[in-house]
Amino acid sequence: MLITIDTEDRRPIYQQVAEEIKALIARGELAEGATLPPVRQLAADLGVNLNTIATAYRELQSEGLLAVKHGSGAVVTSRQTLATDEEELRKPLRAALTQMALAGLRRAEILGIVTDELRGLLKGAK
């Protein structure tokens, strides 16, 4: 499982880890039923505090992406269990698009970025 931490990123490390795991699930690289590394192991691999990883796992569990059982690790649950309220799904997209527009990117540049990201995200999807 390839997870990278960006020390220049303003987001907390637990959030970066959670987002990386979400991307792995979305791309199909972590399928339903896949077991994630134990908290201690992943923390050691990434060189972060184990509470950071535990927080990321709890966040993913609260979103319905992981089932965490103390002592036996975390398992990916079905992606289909996520709430699919379109308005809720649009909020972070809208925020990201707003940031790009405020950064001065033109429509074509924004569409190019979105297309590239979507292509990368869905490359393993059915």
Secondary structure as a PSIPRED ss2 file (coil, helix, strand):
# PSIPRED VFORMAT (PSIPRED V4.0)

   1 M C   1.000  0.000  0.000
   2 L C   1.000  0.000  0.000
   3 I C   1.000  0.000  0.000
   4 T C   1.000  0.000  0.000
   5 I C   1.000  0.000  0.000
   6 D C   1.000  0.000  0.000
   7 T C   1.000  0.000  0.000
   8 E C   1.000  0.000  0.000
   9 D C   1.000  0.000  0.000
  10 R C   1.000  0.000  0.000
  11 R C   1.000  0.000  0.000
  12 P C   1.000  0.000  0.000
  13 I H   0.000  1.000  0.000
  14 Y H   0.000  1.000  0.000
  15 Q H   0.000  1.000  0.000
  16 Q H   0.000  1.000  0.000
  17 V H   0.000  1.000  0.000
  18 A H   0.000  1.000  0.000
  19 E H   0.000  1.000  0.000
  20 E H   0.000  1.000  0.000
  21 I H   0.000  1.000  0.000
  22 K H   0.000  1.000  0.000
  23 A H   0.000  1.000  0.000
  24 L H   0.000  1.000  0.000
  25 I H   0.000  1.000  0.000
  26 A H   0.000  1.000  0.000
  27 R C   1.000  0.000  0.000
  28 G C   1.000  0.000  0.000
  29 E C   1.000  0.000  0.000
  30 L C   1.000  0.000  0.000
  31 A C   1.000  0.000  0.000
  32 E C   1.000  0.000  0.000
  33 G C   1.000  0.000  0.000
  34 A C   1.000  0.000  0.000
  35 T E   0.000  0.000  1.000
  36 L E   0.000  0.000  1.000
  37 P C   1.000  0.000  0.000
  38 P C   1.000  0.000  0.000
  39 V H   0.000  1.000  0.000
  40 R H   0.000  1.000  0.000
  41 Q H   0.000  1.000  0.000
  42 L H   0.000  1.000  0.000
  43 A H   0.000  1.000  0.000
  44 A H   0.000  1.000  0.000
  45 D H   0.000  1.000  0.000
  46 L H   0.000  1.000  0.000
  47 G C   1.000  0.000  0.000
  48 V C   1.000  0.000  0.000
  49 N C   1.000  0.000  0.000
  50 L H   0.000  1.000  0.000
  51 N H   0.000  1.000  0.000
  52 T H   0.000  1.000  0.000
  53 I H   0.000  1.000  0.000
  54 A H   0.000  1.000  0.000
  55 T H   0.000  1.000  0.000
  56 A H   0.000  1.000  0.000
  57 Y H   0.000  1.000  0.000
  58 R H   0.000  1.000  0.000
  59 E H   0.000  1.000  0.000
  60 L H   0.000  1.000  0.000
  61 Q H   0.000  1.000  0.000
  62 S H   0.000  1.000  0.000
  63 E C   1.000  0.000  0.000
  64 G C   1.000  0.000  0.000
  65 L C   1.000  0.000  0.000
  66 L E   0.000  0.000  1.000
  67 A E   0.000  0.000  1.000
  68 V E   0.000  0.000  1.000
  69 K E   0.000  0.000  1.000
  70 H C   1.000  0.000  0.000
  71 G C   1.000  0.000  0.000
  72 S C   1.000  0.000  0.000
  73 G E   0.000  0.000  1.000
  74 A E   0.000  0.000  1.000
  75 V E   0.000  0.000  1.000
  76 V E   0.000  0.000  1.000
  77 T C   1.000  0.000  0.000
  78 S C   1.000  0.000  0.000
  79 R H   0.000  1.000  0.000
  80 Q H   0.000  1.000  0.000
  81 T H   0.000  1.000  0.000
  82 L C   1.000  0.000  0.000
  83 A C   1.000  0.000  0.000
  84 T C   1.000  0.000  0.000
  85 D C   1.000  0.000  0.000
  86 E H   0.000  1.000  0.000
  87 E H   0.000  1.000  0.000
  88 E H   0.000  1.000  0.000
  89 L H   0.000  1.000  0.000
  90 R H   0.000  1.000  0.000
  91 K H   0.000  1.000  0.000
  92 P H   0.000  1.000  0.000
  93 L H   0.000  1.000  0.000
  94 R H   0.000  1.000  0.000
  95 A H   0.000  1.000  0.000
  96 A H   0.000  1.000  0.000
  97 L H   0.000  1.000  0.000
  98 T H   0.000  1.000  0.000
  99 Q H   0.000  1.000  0.000
 100 M H   0.000  1.000  0.000
 101 A H   0.000  1.000  0.000
 102 L H   0.000  1.000  0.000
 103 A C   1.000  0.000  0.000
 104 G C   1.000  0.000  0.000
 105 L C   1.000  0.000  0.000
 106 R C   1.000  0.000  0.000
 107 R H   0.000  1.000  0.000
 108 A H   0.000  1.000  0.000
 109 E H   0.000  1.000  0.000
 110 I H   0.000  1.000  0.000
 111 L H   0.000  1.000  0.000
 112 G H   0.000  1.000  0.000
 113 I H   0.000  1.000  0.000
 114 V H   0.000  1.000  0.000
 115 T H   0.000  1.000  0.000
 116 D H   0.000  1.000  0.000
 117 E H   0.000  1.000  0.000
 118 L H   0.000  1.000  0.000
 119 R H   0.000  1.000  0.000
 120 G H   0.000  1.000  0.000
 121 L H   0.000  1.000  0.000
 122 L H   0.000  1.000  0.000
 123 K C   1.000  0.000  0.000
 124 G C   1.000  0.000  0.000
 125 A C   1.000  0.000  0.000
 126 K C   1.000  0.000  0.000
